Amino acid sequence: MAVYDAPRTSAQAAGHTGFFSNLVGVVSAWNDARITRNALSKLSDRELEDIGLCRGDIDFVVKNR
């Protein structure tokens, strides 16, 4: 029988993985919101109306995804 032992790295032992994974999550969420805002902003008023939005709804939609 084989045993695999994976000791914690110094970053894991110090508790830094939560901070960095949190940071990556925040940056990822910001980027997703930016992409969504840009995509919706490129649509015409008619296209926005077709999906039930107006130009003023874009920020609300992006913040409440």
BELBEL-V457701 format. One record per pair of residues at least 24 apart in sequence whose ideal C-beta (glycine too) atoms are under 10 Angstrom apart, sorted by the first residue. I is the first residue (numbers start at 1). J is the second residue. If there is no record, write none. Layout:
I	J
I	J
This chain:
29	65
32	62
32	65
33	59
33	61
33	62
33	63
33	65
34	62
35	62
36	61
36	62
36	65
37	61
37	62
37	63
38	62
